[in-house]
Structure formats: C-alpha cells, structure tokens
C-alpha cells in the first residue's frame, strides 16, 4: 500500500479519513490494485486486506462518533453523576404504564444555564398512548375498590419516597428547568406537603346527610371518583403541579395519566420512577400512575379521548382555550390553571420594609416564570419615586449565576424563545412610552440569561401591560385613588393573584369584598406568589376557573350523586304531590 502512496487514516482526495469518505478510498485502492501487474491471487489477497481495514475503520468511526455524542451529555460528566441516583441514563424511556417503553421521537433535554444537552428521552407513539390508556382503565378497577384511607397510606409512602430524594430531585429541577436550587427543592417539598395533606383528607372526604321532608327517608350525598385523570403540566413547575393533582386524585380513587412538558422530560421520568417503585412495593398496578412523554399530539389525544374523565391542564391561556374546547366537545370535564397578569398595589400608608422585598421576590423569583409572578406594580403617586428607587437598588443586588449554586438568587430563562420574547416585550414597552429604569439586556454569558427589568411611564391600559409575558419584566404604574387602583387590577383578562399593601383595615375588607379584587388569590401585605398548599389554588376569567391543592379542591376530582333512600313502607312524594 505504501508503494501506491496510500497511508492508513488519510484520503488522497479529502485528507484525513472520516466515516463519510471511506467508500471512495476503497474504490481508489481497488483501482490501484487492479492496475498493477500482480498475479490474481495476490491481488485478491491485497483487496481482502484493504476491504477488511476499511470495514474496521468504518465501525471504529461510527463507534467514535457515538462515544463523542455520549460524552457531550451532562449526565456522563462526573459533575452530574448524581443524575444516575434518580435512575436516569443517557437514553431514557418516556412511557410508563406498569412497564417502561418509548418508541416515538427521541428528544434531548437541555440545561437552560448553558444550553448543553443533559440526556435523551424516547417519547410515546400513539399506539403506546392507546395501550397506556387501556392499562390505566384496567388499573382503576383495582384502585377504586381499595378503601380511601388505604389509598391514603399509599400516598403517604409516595411522600416518604420523595423526601428521601428531595435534594437530588430538586437539583434535577434546577438543572433542567433553570430555577434556583432552593426553589427546586421547595417545589419537591410542595409535592411532599400535598401528600401529607391528602393522607388526612383520605379519612375526611364525603358528603353530608341532609334532612328529608319525607318521613322514613334519608337524603345523602355520595362522592365517587371520576375515573381516569389526565394531567398535563407546564415546564415552570415540573414536579409540584403534578403533585397537587396526583396526590389528591389518588386518594379520591382515581388513576392518573401524566404528560409533562416536552422540555422537562427527565423530571417527569425521575418522578414517575419514584412513584412506580412505591406501587410495585405494594403489589399494585403501575398504570395507577402512568406517564406518556410527548408533544401536542399526546395532549390533543388526551383532550379528545372520552376515556379520560377529567383533563387537568396547566399552561398558557392560548393552549388552555384549545384544550377546553376539545374537552367540551365531548362534554368532558376539565380543570384549567392558565395565565396570570398579577398586580401588587401599594398605598401611601404601606410598610415599605415589607413592600420592597415582596416586590423583588414576586417579580424576580423563578426569573419571572411563575404564573403568580408580579408583572404590575401599582404605586400611589406620593410614594412612587421612592419605591421605584428602592426596588431598582434591590434588583442590582440580586445574585445571578448557575441555578444549582446555593448562593444564586436568579437563574436563566427556560428557553432561547423566552429570551426573544423578553427582547420583543421591552421593545414594545419602549414604543408605547415606557422607560427602562433597570435591566433590559441579554446577559453576555452562556445560557438563557437576561437582566431582571423595571419599566416605568406606561399607561395602565397600554397593550404590553395587558399582555402576560413569561419573563422578568415589571411594569410600574402610578395611581391616585383606591377606586382607580382596584379597577386597574381587575381590567386585565386574567384573574389569578393580587395583593395590596396597606394598614387601613377598612380598605383591606373592601379589597376582599365584592367590589375588590376579582382574582382567585387575594392577598394583603404579602406578595402575589408563594401560595400555601392548604388553600385552593387557581383563578378566574382567562385563568380558567380551576382549583387545585387544598380546601375543597378534591371535589374537582370526584362526581357527586344525591341519593334518596326510602326505609319505610310508604311512598310519599316530594312537594306534597298526590298521584293516586
């Protein structure tokens, strides 16, 4: 071979050998061999060596390329070895229905802090969705027969299993979603807390015994599970929102089918592995808590599927409206948790030592990607300038960095698309008369980092102010009267969370009353975000009207029957009607 000027690992036409050019090199060498005057046997022997070498080179190249691709995944780097404690690997099954699978599109999950790939997930095909729904329906026949307190015991074990993994699972939320570590752990804690709440609730759910107007009759309410609850969750709370739905739905006697956000599939897989292990240890069907990773095709199928008795959707108002229409077409039930354009109203008598940290936490926390994020800060004219100055000063002290660094207070946006939305919103705000007081730029560092931003000078009804942009932009508005402030709070289409800061008790109760806030969450002297699990979470108008977590939210997951029982020997009719 050296006689012909052929060097292993080098192509005369294209330089160093790659997997793309080895066939051309073999043809070149074969031609050279045939052009020699060597005997036939010697030529055949030489060609065999060449072809064997080329095959080995091709296999080596493919293997090298695969190894290189695997080595670029964060999960294979020593720094992120903890991911494997959650049962994750380079390639993960995205379907669970008692068995793990996934034959659909392979998607890669990326870290928002550096846009590097973490690991891959194989999504569900429609055939796997059909199989999972059927297995879920079959599992319900087993689960519904188990007494509610016994179901509560299983949920208690799920909570304990989550406690054991709370730090590592919180780290995954931070890595994959982008929220800071303490918020990631806090999100898992919400699931744990809801499990604890659900355990007690499992011994309390039920309807009243009502007085009957007919002698010898009993009038009672019976509450029964709806059956299969489809849970579609968003990227910003990839653990907690599923937990709110899952724990309460389970003790009510339902089974669950989960479709998490396509951009946080590893969190969905990790959580499902924890829950599946508990079910397996109790010899229960895994399809009680099934999962199908996927995109809009799976979400649409769930919305249209009459076998899915309740669809709980958390996400944008735009998509939520489509889900609601598809579910309503089949007269199904839905539970919607959609957008929020939340306001803090600060009156002249407010304690500014409470206002400033509240406004900063509620507007900057989770990089402005909570549905309860404060997007409008309404300040009384007499304190407007001083509050803006203090909040802007606090913004500049926010520690920005890697979300898994324990000292970081502010991490990246979840996607590059969110960065584009951030820039577009700032440009629109400027065009509509706004002034950027603080922030307003994309940060020069890896990942999807933007500066938390304060904008003043806009009209209360400016189009951009009435637009929910899921980024850390705070619009500061100046008002003069209570009536004006309350009206501005209510004039947006969403009705999720709201808060006032005041010491005037009369104003507090006007705010809580029929002419006050029209939101589902109405706070006083605390931020719009950071809701507790004991209360019902949800909002009005374009927020969807659904309620999750505490209070009587469990009723969303059950169907009510009014039952009249005649234990006498007579048959009196209601309203005194005689039919003889």
MARLUMFI-362344 format. One record per residue (C-alpha): residue in one letter; x, y, z; chain; residue number from 1. Coordinates in nm, 2 decimals, m for minus. Layout:
 r   east  north     up c   k
 A      X      Y      Z A NUM
...
//
This chain:
 r   east  north     up c   k
 X   0.00   0.00   0.00 A   1
 X   0.29   0.23   0.08 A   2
 X   0.41   0.18  m0.28 A   3
 X   0.08   0.34  m0.41 A   4
 X   0.12   0.64  m0.17 A   5
 X  m0.18   0.52   0.04 A   6
 X  m0.14   0.60   0.41 A   7
 X  m0.38   0.45   0.66 A   8
 X  m0.61   0.72   0.80 A   9
 X  m0.56   0.95   0.50 A  10
 X  m0.76   1.01   0.18 A  11
 X  m0.57   1.15  m0.11 A  12
 X  m0.87   1.34  m0.23 A  13
 X  m1.02   1.46   0.10 A  14
 X  m0.75   1.44   0.37 A  15
 X  m0.79   1.25   0.70 A  16
 X  m1.03   0.96   0.68 A  17
 X  m1.39   1.01   0.81 A  18
 X  m1.68   0.78   0.81 A  19
 X  m1.81   0.97   0.50 A  20
 X  m1.52   0.91   0.26 A  21
 X  m1.40   0.55   0.33 A  22
 X  m1.60   0.40   0.04 A  23
 X  m1.43   0.63  m0.21 A  24
 X  m1.09   0.54  m0.06 A  25
 X  m1.16   0.17  m0.10 A  26
 X  m1.26   0.22  m0.47 A  27
 X  m0.94   0.42  m0.52 A  28
 X  m0.72   0.14  m0.37 A  29
 X  m0.91  m0.13  m0.56 A  30
 X  m0.85   0.05  m0.88 A  31
 X  m0.48   0.08  m0.80 A  32
 X  m0.45  m0.29  m0.72 A  33
 X  m0.62  m0.39  m1.04 A  34
 X  m0.38  m0.16  m1.23 A  35
 X  m0.08  m0.35  m1.10 A  36
 X   0.07  m0.64  m1.27 A  37
 X   0.04  m0.87  m0.97 A  38
 X  m0.10  m1.22  m1.01 A  39
 X  m0.47  m1.27  m0.95 A  40
 X  m0.43  m1.45  m0.61 A  41
 X  m0.20  m1.18  m0.48 A  42
 X  m0.44  m0.91  m0.60 A  43
 X  m0.73  m1.09  m0.42 A  44
 X  m0.53  m1.11  m0.10 A  45
 X  m0.44  m0.75  m0.11 A  46
 X  m0.80  m0.64  m0.18 A  47
 X  m0.92  m0.85   0.11 A  48
 X  m0.68  m0.67   0.34 A  49
 X  m0.80  m0.33   0.21 A  50
 X  m1.17  m0.41   0.25 A  51
 X  m1.12  m0.56   0.59 A  52
 X  m0.93  m0.25   0.70 A  53
 X  m1.20  m0.02   0.56 A  54
 X  m1.47  m0.21   0.74 A  55
 X  m1.29  m0.19   1.07 A  56
 X  m1.23   0.18   1.01 A  57
 X  m1.60   0.24   0.94 A  58
 X  m1.70   0.06   1.26 A  59
 X  m1.44   0.25   1.46 A  60
 X  m1.56   0.58   1.32 A  61
 X  m1.93   0.51   1.40 A  62
 X  m1.83   0.39   1.75 A  63
 X  m1.61   0.70   1.80 A  64
 X  m1.89   0.93   1.68 A  65
 X  m2.14   0.77   1.92 A  66
 X  m1.89   0.79   2.21 A  67
 X  m1.83   1.15   2.13 A  68
 X  m2.20   1.23   2.13 A  69
 X  m2.25   1.04   2.46 A  70
 X  m1.95   1.22   2.62 A  71
 X  m2.11   1.56   2.54 A  72
 X  m2.41   1.47   2.76 A  73
 X  m2.40   1.63   3.10 A  74
 X  m2.51   1.30   3.26 A  75
 X  m2.18   1.14   3.16 A  76
 X  m1.97   1.41   3.32 A  77
 X  m1.85   1.34   3.68 A  78
 X  m2.00   1.67   3.80 A  79
 X  m2.35   1.55   3.72 A  80
 X  m2.31   1.18   3.82 A  81
 X  m2.58   1.24   4.08 A  82
 X  m2.84   1.22   3.80 A  83
 X  m2.80   0.85   3.79 A  84
 X  m2.92   0.83   4.15 A  85
 X  m3.26   0.91   4.00 A  86
 X  m3.24   0.61   3.77 A  87
 X  m3.16   0.83   3.47 A  88
 X  m2.92   0.73   3.19 A  89
 X  m2.81   0.87   2.85 A  90
 X  m3.13   0.74   2.69 A  91
 X  m3.45   0.71   2.89 A  92
 X  m3.79   0.55   2.83 A  93
 X  m4.06   0.81   2.81 A  94
 X  m4.36   0.58   2.86 A  95
 X  m4.47   0.41   3.18 A  96
 X  m4.79   0.20   3.23 A  97
 X  m4.66  m0.07   3.45 A  98
 X  m4.38  m0.13   3.21 A  99
 X  m4.13   0.11   3.07 A 100
 X  m4.12   0.19   2.69 A 101
 X  m4.10   0.45   2.43 A 102
 X  m4.08   0.40   2.06 A 103
 X  m4.15   0.76   1.94 A 104
 X  m3.94   1.06   1.87 A 105
 X  m3.61   1.09   2.07 A 106
 X  m3.58   1.43   2.22 A 107
 X  m3.28   1.58   2.40 A 108
 X  m3.33   1.78   2.72 A 109
 X  m3.11   2.09   2.75 A 110
 X  m2.98   2.28   3.06 A 111
 X  m3.10   2.64   3.04 A 112
 X  m2.80   2.77   3.23 A 113
 X  m2.56   2.66   2.95 A 114
 X  m2.77   2.51   2.67 A 115
 X  m2.58   2.19   2.69 A 116
 X  m2.76   1.86   2.64 A 117
 X  m2.83   1.66   2.96 A 118
 X  m2.98   1.33   2.83 A 119
 X  m3.23   1.19   2.59 A 120
 X  m3.59   1.06   2.62 A 121
 X  m3.79   0.84   2.38 A 122
 X  m4.14   0.98   2.36 A 123
 X  m4.46   0.78   2.32 A 124
 X  m4.62   0.68   2.00 A 125
 X  m4.99   0.70   1.95 A 126
 X  m5.00   0.32   1.98 A 127
 X  m4.83   0.34   2.31 A 128
 X  m5.07   0.61   2.42 A 129
 X  m5.37   0.38   2.34 A 130
 X  m5.21   0.09   2.53 A 131
 X  m5.14   0.32   2.83 A 132
 X  m5.50   0.45   2.85 A 133
 X  m5.63   0.09   2.84 A 134
 X  m5.40  m0.02   3.11 A 135
 X  m5.49   0.28   3.32 A 136
 X  m5.86   0.20   3.28 A 137
 X  m5.79  m0.16   3.39 A 138
 X  m5.58  m0.04   3.69 A 139
 X  m5.87   0.18   3.80 A 140
 X  m6.09  m0.13   3.86 A 141
 X  m5.83  m0.24   4.12 A 142
 X  m5.76   0.10   4.27 A 143
 X  m6.13   0.21   4.31 A 144
 X  m6.20  m0.10   4.53 A 145
 X  m5.93   0.00   4.78 A 146
 X  m6.08   0.20   5.08 A 147
 X  m5.99   0.57   5.07 A 148
 X  m5.78   0.55   5.40 A 149
 X  m5.58   0.26   5.24 A 150
 X  m5.52   0.47   4.93 A 151
 X  m5.40   0.75   5.16 A 152
 X  m5.14   0.51   5.30 A 153
 X  m5.00   0.46   4.95 A 154
 X  m4.99   0.84   4.90 A 155
 X  m4.81   0.86   5.24 A 156
 X  m4.54   0.62   5.11 A 157
 X  m4.51   0.83   4.79 A 158
 X  m4.44   1.14   5.01 A 159
 X  m4.18   0.95   5.21 A 160
 X  m4.01   0.83   4.89 A 161
 X  m4.00   1.18   4.77 A 162
 X  m3.85   1.30   5.10 A 163
 X  m3.56   1.06   5.05 A 164
 X  m3.48   1.20   4.71 A 165
 X  m3.58   1.57   4.78 A 166
 X  m3.23   1.72   4.73 A 167
 X  m3.13   1.52   4.42 A 168
 X  m3.47   1.57   4.26 A 169
 X  m3.46   1.94   4.35 A 170
 X  m3.12   1.95   4.18 A 171
 X  m3.27   1.80   3.86 A 172
 X  m3.55   2.06   3.86 A 173
 X  m3.28   2.33   3.89 A 174
 X  m3.07   2.17   3.61 A 175
 X  m3.35   2.10   3.36 A 176
 X  m3.60   2.38   3.43 A 177
 X  m3.35   2.65   3.53 A 178
 X  m3.49   2.77   3.87 A 179
 X  m3.25   2.81   4.16 A 180
 X  m3.17   2.52   4.38 A 181
 X  m3.37   2.63   4.68 A 182
 X  m3.68   2.67   4.46 A 183
 X  m3.62   2.33   4.30 A 184
 X  m3.61   2.17   4.64 A 185
 X  m3.91   2.38   4.76 A 186
 X  m4.11   2.25   4.46 A 187
 X  m4.05   1.89   4.56 A 188
 X  m4.14   1.99   4.91 A 189
 X  m4.48   2.11   4.78 A 190
 X  m4.55   1.76   4.65 A 191
 X  m4.45   1.61   4.98 A 192
 X  m4.67   1.85   5.17 A 193
 X  m4.97   1.78   4.94 A 194
 X  m4.91   1.41   5.01 A 195
 X  m4.93   1.47   5.38 A 196
 X  m5.24   1.68   5.33 A 197
 X  m5.40   1.41   5.11 A 198
 X  m5.34   1.14   5.37 A 199
 X  m5.56   1.32   5.62 A 200
 X  m5.81   1.41   5.36 A 201
 X  m5.85   1.04   5.27 A 202
 X  m6.03   1.00   5.60 A 203
 X  m6.25   1.31   5.56 A 204
 X  m6.39   1.32   5.21 A 205
 X  m6.76   1.27   5.18 A 206
 X  m7.09   1.43   5.15 A 207
 X  m7.35   1.54   5.41 A 208
 X  m7.66   1.37   5.53 A 209
 X  m7.94   1.61   5.46 A 210
 X  m8.28   1.64   5.62 A 211
 X  m8.56   1.48   5.41 A 212
 X  m8.90   1.63   5.40 A 213
 X  m9.05   1.28   5.37 A 214
 X  m9.09   1.06   5.67 A 215
 X  m8.90   0.73   5.66 A 216
 X  m8.65   0.87   5.41 A 217
 X  m8.28   0.96   5.42 A 218
 X  m8.12   1.21   5.19 A 219
 X  m7.75   1.19   5.14 A 220
 X  m7.47   1.29   4.91 A 221
 X  m7.23   1.04   4.77 A 222
 X  m6.89   1.13   4.62 A 223
 X  m6.72   0.89   4.38 A 224
 X  m6.41   0.91   4.17 A 225
 X  m6.44   1.03   3.82 A 226
 X  m6.20   0.75   3.69 A 227
 X  m5.90   0.84   3.48 A 228
 X  m5.75   1.19   3.53 A 229
 X  m5.53   1.32   3.26 A 230
 X  m5.27   1.56   3.39 A 231
 X  m5.09   1.80   3.15 A 232
 X  m4.83   2.01   3.32 A 233
 X  m4.61   2.30   3.23 A 234
 X  m4.23   2.35   3.23 A 235
 X  m4.22   2.60   3.52 A 236
 X  m4.33   2.37   3.79 A 237
 X  m4.25   2.02   3.65 A 238
 X  m4.29   1.85   3.99 A 239
 X  m4.53   2.05   4.21 A 240
 X  m4.83   2.08   3.97 A 241
 X  m4.83   1.71   3.90 A 242
 X  m4.81   1.65   4.28 A 243
 X  m5.11   1.88   4.35 A 244
 X  m5.32   1.68   4.11 A 245
 X  m5.17   1.33   4.16 A 246
 X  m5.19   1.31   4.54 A 247
 X  m5.55   1.45   4.57 A 248
 X  m5.67   1.25   4.27 A 249
 X  m5.53   0.93   4.41 A 250
 X  m5.70   0.94   4.75 A 251
 X  m6.03   1.02   4.57 A 252
 X  m6.00   0.69   4.39 A 253
 X  m5.88   0.80   4.05 A 254
 X  m5.59   0.68   3.84 A 255
 X  m5.36   0.93   3.67 A 256
 X  m5.21   0.97   3.32 A 257
 X  m4.93   1.23   3.31 A 258
 X  m4.80   1.43   3.02 A 259
 X  m4.53   1.66   3.14 A 260
 X  m4.38   1.95   2.94 A 261
 X  m4.17   1.84   2.64 A 262
 X  m3.88   2.05   2.77 A 263
 X  m3.86   1.89   3.11 A 264
 X  m3.90   1.52   3.03 A 265
 X  m3.62   1.40   3.26 A 266
 X  m3.80   1.54   3.56 A 267
 X  m4.12   1.35   3.45 A 268
 X  m3.93   1.03   3.42 A 269
 X  m3.75   1.07   3.75 A 270
 X  m4.07   1.15   3.94 A 271
 X  m4.25   0.86   3.78 A 272
 X  m3.97   0.62   3.88 A 273
 X  m4.01   0.72   4.24 A 274
 X  m4.39   0.67   4.23 A 275
 X  m4.37   0.35   4.03 A 276
 X  m4.14   0.19   4.29 A 277
 X  m4.39   0.26   4.57 A 278
 X  m4.67   0.10   4.37 A 279
 X  m4.45  m0.20   4.29 A 280
 X  m4.36  m0.25   4.65 A 281
 X  m4.73  m0.26   4.74 A 282
 X  m4.81  m0.51   4.45 A 283
 X  m5.03  m0.25   4.28 A 284
 X  m5.07  m0.20   3.91 A 285
 X  m4.81   0.05   3.78 A 286
 X  m5.07   0.20   3.55 A 287
 X  m5.23   0.36   3.85 A 288
 X  m4.98   0.64   3.79 A 289
 X  m4.89   0.62   3.42 A 290
 X  m4.69   0.86   3.20 A 291
 X  m4.66   0.94   2.83 A 292
 X  m4.39   1.19   2.73 A 293
 X  m4.49   1.36   2.41 A 294
 X  m4.59   1.68   2.24 A 295
 X  m4.91   1.83   2.11 A 296
 X  m5.02   1.50   1.96 A 297
 X  m5.05   1.34   2.30 A 298
 X  m5.21   1.64   2.46 A 299
 X  m5.47   1.66   2.18 A 300
 X  m5.54   1.29   2.21 A 301
 X  m5.60   1.32   2.59 A 302
 X  m5.83   1.62   2.53 A 303
 X  m6.04   1.43   2.27 A 304
 X  m6.04   1.09   2.45 A 305
 X  m6.37   1.01   2.62 A 306
 X  m6.19   0.75   2.83 A 307
 X  m6.01   1.04   3.01 A 308
 X  m6.27   1.15   3.25 A 309
 X  m6.10   1.47   3.37 A 310
 X  m5.83   1.67   3.19 A 311
 X  m5.63   1.89   3.42 A 312
 X  m5.42   2.14   3.22 A 313
 X  m5.17   2.38   3.34 A 314
 X  m5.02   2.62   3.08 A 315
 X  m5.08   2.92   2.86 A 316
 X  m5.43   3.07   2.82 A 317
 X  m5.40   3.02   2.44 A 318
 X  m5.34   2.64   2.46 A 319
 X  m5.58   2.61   2.76 A 320
 X  m5.86   2.75   2.55 A 321
 X  m5.80   2.49   2.28 A 322
 X  m5.79   2.21   2.54 A 323
 X  m6.11   2.34   2.70 A 324
 X  m6.29   2.34   2.36 A 325
 X  m6.18   1.99   2.27 A 326
 X  m6.29   1.85   2.61 A 327
 X  m6.62   2.04   2.60 A 328
 X  m6.70   1.90   2.25 A 329
 X  m6.72   1.56   2.42 A 330
 X  m6.89   1.70   2.73 A 331
 X  m6.59   1.60   2.93 A 332
 X  m6.46   1.77   3.25 A 333
 X  m6.16   2.00   3.26 A 334
 X  m5.96   2.17   3.53 A 335
 X  m5.77   2.47   3.39 A 336
 X  m5.48   2.66   3.56 A 337
 X  m5.37   2.92   3.30 A 338
 X  m5.21   3.26   3.28 A 339
 X  m5.18   3.54   3.53 A 340
 X  m5.12   3.92   3.50 A 341
 X  m5.08   3.98   3.87 A 342
 X  m5.06   4.31   4.05 A 343
 X  m4.92   4.44   4.38 A 344
 X  m5.09   4.77   4.49 A 345
 X  m4.90   4.98   4.73 A 346
 X  m5.09   5.25   4.92 A 347
 X  m4.94   5.56   5.09 A 348
 X  m4.97   5.40   5.44 A 349
 X  m4.79   5.08   5.34 A 350
 X  m4.48   4.95   5.53 A 351
 X  m4.21   4.99   5.26 A 352
 X  m3.99   4.75   5.45 A 353
 X  m4.24   4.48   5.35 A 354
 X  m4.31   4.62   5.01 A 355
 X  m3.96   4.62   4.87 A 356
 X  m3.86   4.25   4.94 A 357
 X  m4.21   4.14   4.84 A 358
 X  m4.20   4.31   4.51 A 359
 X  m3.85   4.18   4.43 A 360
 X  m3.92   3.82   4.53 A 361
 X  m4.25   3.81   4.34 A 362
 X  m4.11   3.97   4.02 A 363
 X  m3.76   3.82   4.01 A 364
 X  m3.82   3.48   4.16 A 365
 X  m3.80   3.19   3.91 A 366
 X  m3.68   3.46   3.67 A 367
 X  m4.04   3.58   3.62 A 368
 X  m4.16   3.24   3.51 A 369
 X  m4.43   3.17   3.78 A 370
 X  m4.79   3.20   3.69 A 371
 X  m4.82   3.41   4.01 A 372
 X  m4.52   3.64   3.92 A 373
 X  m4.59   4.01   3.99 A 374
 X  m4.60   4.18   3.65 A 375
 X  m4.76   4.51   3.75 A 376
 X  m4.65   4.71   4.05 A 377
 X  m4.91   4.99   4.12 A 378
 X  m4.77   5.27   4.34 A 379
 X  m4.96   5.56   4.50 A 380
 X  m4.83   5.88   4.35 A 381
 X  m4.70   6.01   4.68 A 382
 X  m4.45   5.71   4.72 A 383
 X  m4.39   5.62   4.36 A 384
 X  m4.04   5.76   4.32 A 385
 X  m3.90   5.63   4.65 A 386
 X  m4.03   5.28   4.60 A 387
 X  m3.90   5.26   4.24 A 388
 X  m3.56   5.38   4.36 A 389
 X  m3.55   5.12   4.64 A 390
 X  m3.67   4.83   4.43 A 391
 X  m3.43   4.92   4.15 A 392
 X  m3.14   4.92   4.41 A 393
 X  m3.25   4.58   4.53 A 394
 X  m3.27   4.45   4.17 A 395
 X  m2.90   4.54   4.13 A 396
 X  m2.81   4.33   4.44 A 397
 X  m2.98   4.01   4.31 A 398
 X  m2.71   3.74   4.28 A 399
 X  m2.72   3.60   3.93 A 400
 X  m2.55   3.27   3.85 A 401
 X  m2.58   2.90   3.80 A 402
 X  m2.91   2.79   3.94 A 403
 X  m2.76   2.49   4.13 A 404
 X  m2.52   2.72   4.31 A 405
 X  m2.67   2.76   4.66 A 406
 X  m2.59   3.13   4.67 A 407
 X  m2.77   3.21   4.34 A 408
 X  m3.10   3.41   4.37 A 409
 X  m3.17   3.43   4.00 A 410
 X  m3.12   3.19   3.71 A 411
 X  m3.18   3.17   3.34 A 412
 X  m3.50   3.17   3.13 A 413
 X  m3.61   2.83   3.03 A 414
 X  m3.56   2.86   2.66 A 415
 X  m3.40   3.07   2.39 A 416
 X  m3.75   3.15   2.27 A 417
 X  m3.82   3.31   2.60 A 418
 X  m3.52   3.54   2.56 A 419
 X  m3.66   3.65   2.22 A 420
 X  m4.00   3.72   2.39 A 421
 X  m3.82   3.92   2.66 A 422
 X  m3.65   4.14   2.40 A 423
 X  m3.97   4.19   2.20 A 424
 X  m4.16   4.29   2.51 A 425
 X  m3.90   4.55   2.61 A 426
 X  m3.91   4.70   2.26 A 427
 X  m4.29   4.72   2.26 A 428
 X  m4.28   4.88   2.60 A 429
 X  m4.05   5.15   2.47 A 430
 X  m4.26   5.21   2.17 A 431
 X  m4.57   5.25   2.40 A 432
 X  m4.40   5.52   2.61 A 433
 X  m4.21   5.31   2.87 A 434
 X  m3.87   5.39   3.02 A 435
 X  m3.63   5.12   3.13 A 436
 X  m3.52   5.20   3.48 A 437
 X  m3.32   4.88   3.54 A 438
 X  m3.21   4.59   3.33 A 439
 X  m3.33   4.55   2.97 A 440
 X  m3.05   4.35   2.82 A 441
 X  m2.95   3.99   2.74 A 442
 X  m2.65   3.89   2.96 A 443
 X  m2.32   3.81   2.80 A 444
 X  m2.27   3.46   2.93 A 445
 X  m2.36   3.10   2.84 A 446
 X  m2.73   3.01   2.88 A 447
 X  m3.05   3.20   2.86 A 448
 X  m2.98   3.48   3.10 A 449
 X  m3.15   3.82   3.08 A 450
 X  m3.14   4.11   3.32 A 451
 X  m3.44   4.15   3.55 A 452
 X  m3.61   4.46   3.42 A 453
 X  m3.82   4.75   3.56 A 454
 X  m4.01   4.97   3.33 A 455
 X  m4.20   5.29   3.43 A 456
 X  m4.40   5.55   3.25 A 457
 X  m4.66   5.33   3.08 A 458
 X  m5.03   5.38   3.08 A 459
 X  m5.22   5.13   3.29 A 460
 X  m5.41   5.01   2.98 A 461
 X  m5.11   5.00   2.74 A 462
 X  m5.13   4.69   2.53 A 463
 X  m4.80   4.55   2.66 A 464
 X  m4.91   4.60   3.02 A 465
 X  m5.22   4.39   2.95 A 466
 X  m5.01   4.12   2.79 A 467
 X  m4.87   3.84   3.01 A 468
 X  m4.51   3.79   2.90 A 469
 X  m4.35   3.50   3.09 A 470
 X  m4.02   3.69   3.16 A 471
 X  m3.88   3.91   3.44 A 472
 X  m4.02   4.24   3.34 A 473
 X  m4.20   4.46   3.60 A 474
 X  m4.43   4.74   3.48 A 475
 X  m4.46   5.02   3.74 A 476
 X  m4.78   5.22   3.73 A 477
 X  m4.88   5.53   3.92 A 478
 X  m5.23   5.57   4.07 A 479
 X  m5.40   5.83   4.29 A 480
 X  m5.72   5.67   4.43 A 481
 X  m5.83   5.34   4.58 A 482
 X  m6.11   5.31   4.32 A 483
 X  m5.86   5.36   4.04 A 484
 X  m5.62   5.10   4.17 A 485
 X  m5.89   4.84   4.22 A 486
 X  m6.02   4.90   3.87 A 487
 X  m5.68   4.87   3.72 A 488
 X  m5.62   4.54   3.90 A 489
 X  m5.94   4.40   3.75 A 490
 X  m5.92   4.53   3.40 A 491
 X  m5.68   4.26   3.27 A 492
 X  m5.83   3.94   3.12 A 493
 X  m5.66   3.71   3.37 A 494
 X  m5.76   3.68   3.73 A 495
 X  m5.51   3.47   3.92 A 496
 X  m5.33   3.65   4.20 A 497
 X  m5.33   4.00   4.35 A 498
 X  m5.21   4.18   4.66 A 499
 X  m5.24   4.52   4.84 A 500
 X  m5.00   4.67   5.10 A 501
 X  m5.19   4.89   5.35 A 502
 X  m5.26   4.94   5.72 A 503
 X  m5.62   5.06   5.66 A 504
 X  m5.85   4.78   5.78 A 505
 X  m6.15   4.93   5.60 A 506
 X  m5.95   4.92   5.27 A 507
 X  m5.85   4.56   5.35 A 508
 X  m6.21   4.44   5.37 A 509
 X  m6.32   4.64   5.07 A 510
 X  m6.03   4.47   4.88 A 511
 X  m6.16   4.13   4.99 A 512
 X  m6.52   4.21   4.92 A 513
 X  m6.74   4.21   4.61 A 514
 X  m6.60   4.53   4.47 A 515
 X  m6.24   4.45   4.54 A 516
 X  m6.01   4.21   4.36 A 517
 X  m6.17   3.97   4.12 A 518
 X  m5.88   3.72   4.14 A 519
 X  m5.88   3.37   4.28 A 520
 X  m5.59   3.46   4.52 A 521
 X  m5.64   3.79   4.71 A 522
 X  m5.36   3.88   4.95 A 523
 X  m5.28   4.16   5.19 A 524
 X  m4.93   4.27   5.29 A 525
 X  m4.76   3.96   5.12 A 526
 X  m4.65   3.91   4.76 A 527
 X  m4.87   3.76   4.48 A 528
 X  m4.65   3.44   4.47 A 529
 X  m4.57   3.18   4.72 A 530
 X  m4.91   3.02   4.79 A 531
 X  m4.96   2.76   5.06 A 532
 X  m5.09   2.42   4.97 A 533
 X  m5.37   2.43   5.23 A 534
 X  m5.58   2.68   5.03 A 535
 X  m5.74   2.62   4.69 A 536
 X  m5.51   2.74   4.42 A 537
 X  m5.65   2.89   4.10 A 538
 X  m5.80   3.19   3.93 A 539
 X  m6.09   3.34   3.75 A 540
 X  m6.16   3.47   3.39 A 541
 X  m5.89   3.37   3.14 A 542
 X  m5.70   3.20   3.42 A 543
 X  m5.95   2.92   3.37 A 544
 X  m6.16   2.89   3.69 A 545
 X  m6.00   2.56   3.81 A 546
 X  m5.89   2.49   4.17 A 547
 X  m5.61   2.26   4.28 A 548
 X  m5.44   2.16   4.61 A 549
 X  m5.62   2.24   4.93 A 550
 X  m5.96   2.34   5.07 A 551
 X  m6.24   2.16   4.88 A 552
 X  m6.04   2.12   4.56 A 553
 X  m6.08   1.75   4.60 A 554
 X  m6.43   1.79   4.46 A 555
 X  m6.29   1.86   4.12 A 556
 X  m6.17   1.50   4.10 A 557
 X  m6.50   1.34   4.20 A 558
 X  m6.86   1.31   4.08 A 559
 X  m7.15   1.39   4.32 A 560
 X  m7.47   1.19   4.35 A 561
 X  m7.77   1.29   4.55 A 562
 X  m7.92   0.98   4.70 A 563
 X  m8.27   0.94   4.85 A 564
 X  m8.33   0.62   5.05 A 565
 X  m8.68   0.51   5.15 A 566
 X  m8.66   0.28   5.45 A 567
 X  m9.03   0.30   5.53 A 568
 X  m9.33   0.10   5.39 A 569
 X  m9.49   0.41   5.24 A 570
 X  m9.42   0.60   4.92 A 571
 X  m9.48   0.97   4.99 A 572
 X  m9.39   1.21   4.71 A 573
 X  m9.20   1.54   4.75 A 574
 X  m9.37   1.87   4.75 A 575
 X  m9.68   1.70   4.88 A 576
 X  m9.79   1.57   4.54 A 577
 X m10.06   1.31   4.54 A 578
 X m10.06   1.06   4.25 A 579
 X m10.32   0.80   4.33 A 580
//
